[in-house]
């Protein structure tokens, strides 16, 4: 039986890994269509100065292969992307891949801290709602979750920025200075440098945008935790644990939460993918120098290569994060392997 389960688990992992190139191919095709849908003449004009000649426009189109058939252009794009060539910005002439490597850690740090806040608050609210069903705590958490899902993040960011700047004296714009940049994750870099003052400054700057960005995943985690805990709390082994006189905290944390954690794990992986790709407006409002603001600025400047490269990296990251969650889920729950 154990061998059969192991073989089934291996088969499941292989199927998921074999499907990965297909999914990434679809992602690459989707991002390629961003630039392909823009007429070559418009791309050529955006790449050059104003008042250029028609001959120069046609020359740029031929040099970039924008006059080639769709399949030829896509295969060329795919070949370059696999080599790490995502094009070059027409605004500052910097390779897009270099800019993304520099800016992605800022977005990753913001997304990871946001996810931590969402899980911490959302799970606490969800557990409290499940253990006090139909109480004022349950209704209040439901109201908070509804608000988190309903209020636009950019509007909440503007309100938070205005209120905090009025009543709390903490920096709200930029990422701060960690001293020596090693990983691009400023909290980690400041700790590695042993600079607690820099860590405090970077943490203050990160806290508000991360909390604002965490509102939607926090609402989802709250509702998922509540539903999952309600299912588990009605199980026979929970009643058995109560009959044995185990402490309430031990029943909730050691027995109930442990078995209710799988749906929460799945939603956490999905939300991390969304956070990595959905921080554009939050980064712009808080002047957070990450991948989201980079794409937004390129979009406003009609700089198509950074938009295409940024979307490709965000989408690929989303796919890889969710693949990792699927594989971890299969590891933790044997029923997934047998499906």
C-alpha positions in Angstrom: 0.0 0.0 0.0 2.8 2.4 0.9 4.6 1.6 -2.5 1.3 2.2 -4.3 0.9 5.6 -2.6 4.5 6.5 -3.3 4.1 5.6 -7.0 0.9 7.6 -7.2 2.6 10.6 -5.6 5.5 10.3 -8.1 3.1 10.1 -11.0 1.2 13.2 -9.8 4.4 15.2 -9.5 5.6 14.1 -12.9 2.3 15.1 -14.5 2.4 18.5 -12.9 6.0 19.0 -14.0 5.3 17.9 -17.6 2.4 20.3 -17.7 4.6 23.2 -16.6 6.2 23.9 -20.0 2.8 24.0 -21.7 1.5 26.5 -19.1 4.6 28.6 -19.4 4.3 28.5 -23.2 0.7 29.8 -22.9 2.0 32.6 -20.5 4.7 33.5 -23.0 2.2 33.6 -25.9 -0.1 35.8 -23.9 2.6 38.3 -23.0 3.9 38.3 -26.6 0.4 39.3 -27.8 0.8 42.5 -25.7 3.3 43.9 -28.1 2.1 42.0 -31.2 -1.3 43.7 -30.9 0.3 47.1 -31.2 0.9 48.1 -34.8 4.6 48.0 -35.8 4.5 51.7 -36.8 3.4 52.7 -33.4 6.2 50.7 -31.8 8.7 52.2 -34.1 7.6 55.7 -33.4 7.7 55.1 -29.7 11.3 53.8 -30.0 12.5 56.9 -31.7 12.5 60.7 -31.4 9.7 62.8 -32.8 9.6 64.1 -36.4 11.4 61.1 -37.8 11.2 60.2 -41.5 9.1 57.4 -42.9 12.2 55.7 -44.2 13.6 55.5 -40.7 10.4 54.1 -39.3 10.4 51.3 -41.9 14.0 50.6 -41.1 13.3 50.2 -37.4 10.4 47.8 -38.3 12.7 45.7 -40.4 15.5 45.7 -37.9 13.2 44.3 -35.2 11.5 41.8 -37.4 8.1 43.4 -36.8 7.2 42.8 -40.5 7.7 39.0 -40.2 4.8 36.5 -39.8 3.3 36.0 -36.4 4.9 32.6 -35.8 8.4 33.8 -36.7 8.0 36.8 -34.4 6.8 34.6 -31.5 9.6 32.0 -31.9 12.2 34.8 -31.9 10.6 36.3 -28.8 10.5 33.0 -27.1 14.1 32.2 -28.0 15.3 35.5 -26.6 13.3 35.2 -23.5 14.7 31.8 -22.7 18.2 33.3 -23.0 17.2 36.1 -20.6 16.8 38.8 -23.2 13.5 40.7 -22.6 14.3 43.6 -24.8 15.5 47.1 -24.0 13.7 50.1 -22.6 13.4 53.0 -25.1 13.2 55.5 -22.3 16.6 54.9 -20.6 18.1 52.3 -23.0 18.5 49.8 -20.1 18.0 46.1 -20.7 14.7 45.1 -19.3 16.1 41.9 -17.7 18.6 44.0 -15.7 15.9 46.4 -14.4 13.6 43.5 -13.4 16.4 41.7 -11.5 17.0 45.0 -9.6 13.3 45.8 -8.9 11.8 42.4 -8.3 13.1 41.9 -4.8 11.2 45.1 -3.7 8.0 43.6 -4.9 8.8 40.2 -3.4 9.5 41.8 0.0 6.2 43.8 -0.1 4.2 40.7 -1.2 5.8 38.4 1.4 5.2 40.8 4.3 1.6 41.4 3.1 1.0 37.7 3.0 2.3 37.3 6.5 0.0 40.1 7.8 -2.9 38.6 5.9 -2.3 35.1 7.3 -1.7 36.3 10.9 -4.8 38.5 11.1 -7.0 36.4 8.8 -6.4 33.1 10.6 -6.9 34.7 14.0 -10.2 36.2 12.9 -11.3 33.0 11.2 -10.6 30.9 14.3 -12.4 33.4 16.5 -15.4 33.4 14.2 -15.5 29.6 14.0 -15.3 29.1 17.8 -17.9 31.8 18.5 -20.3 31.2 15.7 -23.2 33.7 15.3 -21.7 35.9 18.0 -20.8 39.6 17.6 -17.2 38.5 16.9 -18.4 36.3 14.0 -20.5 39.1 12.5 -17.8 41.7 13.0 -15.2 39.5 11.2 -17.7 38.9 8.4 -18.2 42.6 8.1 -14.4 43.3 8.0 -13.9 40.6 5.4 -16.7 42.1 3.2 -15.1 45.5 3.5 -11.7 44.1 2.6 -13.1 42.5 -0.5 -15.2 45.5 -1.5 -13.0 48.6 -0.9 -10.6 49.3 -3.8 -7.0 48.9 -2.7 -5.8 52.1 -4.3 -8.6 54.1 -2.5 -7.6 52.5 0.8 -4.0 53.3 0.1 -4.8 57.0 -0.5 -7.0 57.2 2.7 -4.3 55.4 4.8 -1.6 57.7 3.4 -3.6 60.8 4.2 -4.6 59.8 7.7 -1.3 58.4 8.8 0.6 61.5 7.5 -1.8 63.7 9.5 -1.6 61.8 12.9 1.4 59.6 12.9 5.0 60.7 12.2 6.4 57.8 10.2 7.8 57.9 6.6 5.4 56.7 4.0 7.2 57.1 0.7 10.1 55.0 -0.7 11.9 52.0 0.7 14.6 53.7 2.8 18.3 52.8 2.8 19.5 49.5 4.3 23.1 50.5 3.9 24.7 47.6 2.0 22.3 46.0 -0.6 23.0 42.3 -0.8 19.7 40.5 -1.5 17.5 43.5 -2.5 15.2 42.6 0.5 15.9 45.7 2.6 14.7 44.2 5.9 17.1 41.3 5.5 19.9 43.5 4.2 19.7 45.8 7.1 19.8 42.9 9.5 22.8 41.3 7.7 24.5 44.7 8.0 23.7 44.8 11.7 22.1 48.3 11.3 19.0 48.3 13.5 18.3 51.9 12.8 18.1 51.2 9.1 16.0 48.1 9.8 13.5 50.3 11.8 13.3 52.9 9.1 12.8 50.2 6.4 10.2 48.4 8.5 8.2 51.6 9.1 8.1 52.4 5.4 7.1 48.8 4.6 4.4 48.4 7.2 1.6 50.7 5.8 1.8 49.6 2.1 2.1 46.0 3.1 -1.0 46.3 5.4 -3.0 48.0 2.7 -2.0 45.4 0.2 -3.0 42.7 2.7 -6.6 43.7 3.0 -8.0 41.5 0.1 -6.0 38.3 1.0 -6.8 38.9 4.7 -10.5 38.9 4.0 -10.2 35.7 1.9 -8.1 33.9 4.5 -10.6 34.9 7.2 -13.5 33.3 5.4 -11.6 30.2 4.3 -10.3 29.7 7.9 -13.7 30.0 9.4 -15.3 27.5 6.9 -12.5 25.0 7.3 -12.4 25.3 11.1 -16.2 24.8 11.3 -15.9 21.6 9.3 -13.1 20.3 11.5 -14.6 21.3 14.8 -17.6 19.0 14.1 -15.5 15.9 13.5 -15.5 12.9 15.8 -11.8 13.2 16.8 -12.5 16.7 18.1 -15.3 15.5 20.2 -13.1 12.7 21.5 -10.4 15.2 22.4 -12.9 17.3 24.3 -14.2 14.3 26.2 -10.7 13.5 27.3 -10.5 16.9 28.9 -7.7 18.3 26.7 -7.2 22.1 27.1 -9.2 24.2 24.6 -6.0 25.8 23.2 -4.5 22.3 22.5 -7.7 21.2 20.8 -7.8 24.2 18.6 -4.1 24.5 17.6 -2.9 20.9 17.8 -5.9 19.1 16.4 -8.3 21.4 14.7 -6.0 24.0 13.0 -3.6 21.3 11.9 -6.3 19.5 9.9 -7.9 22.7 8.7 -4.6 24.1 7.4 -4.6 22.5 3.9 -7.3 24.9 2.3 -5.5 27.8 4.0 -2.2 26.7 2.4 -3.8 26.6 -1.0 -5.3 30.0 -0.7 -2.1 31.4 0.6 -0.2 30.2 -2.5 -2.8 31.7 -4.8 -2.8 35.0 -2.9 1.0 35.2 -3.0 0.9 35.0 -6.7 -1.8 37.7 -6.9 0.2 39.9 -4.5 3.4 39.6 -6.7 1.4 40.7 -9.7 -1.1 43.0 -8.2 1.0 45.6 -6.4 1.1 48.0 -9.2 -1.2 50.7 -7.8 0.1 50.3 -4.2 3.7 50.6 -5.3 2.9 53.7 -7.4 1.0 55.5 -4.5 3.7 54.7 -2.0 6.6 55.4 -4.3 7.8 51.8 -3.8 10.5 51.1 -6.4 9.4 47.7 -7.4 8.4 45.8 -10.4 4.8 47.0 -10.3 5.7 50.7 -10.4 8.3 49.9 -13.1 5.6 48.5 -15.3 3.2 51.3 -14.6 5.8 54.0 -15.5 6.7 52.1 -18.7 3.0 51.9 -19.6 2.5 55.6 -19.2 5.6 56.3 -21.4 4.5 53.9 -24.1 7.6 51.8 -23.4 6.4 48.4 -24.5 9.4 46.1 -23.7 9.3 46.7 -19.9 5.6 46.1 -19.8 5.9 42.9 -21.8 8.9 41.7 -19.7 7.3 42.7 -16.4 4.0 40.9 -17.2 5.9 37.8 -18.3 7.9 37.7 -15.0 4.8 38.3 -12.9 2.8 35.6 -14.7 5.6 33.1 -14.6 6.1 33.7 -10.9 2.4 33.1 -10.3 2.5 29.8 -12.2 5.6 28.6 -10.3 4.3 29.6 -6.9 1.1 27.7 -7.5 2.9 24.7 -8.8 4.9 24.6 -5.6 1.7 24.8 -3.5 0.1 22.0 -5.5 3.2 19.8 -5.0 3.3 20.6 -1.3 -0.5 19.9 -1.0 0.0 16.6 -2.6 2.8 15.8 -0.1 0.7 16.7 2.9 -2.6 15.1 1.7 -2.3 11.6 0.2 -5.8 11.9 -1.2 -4.5 14.3 -3.8 -1.9 11.8 -5.0 -4.6 9.2 -5.6 -6.8 11.5 -7.6 
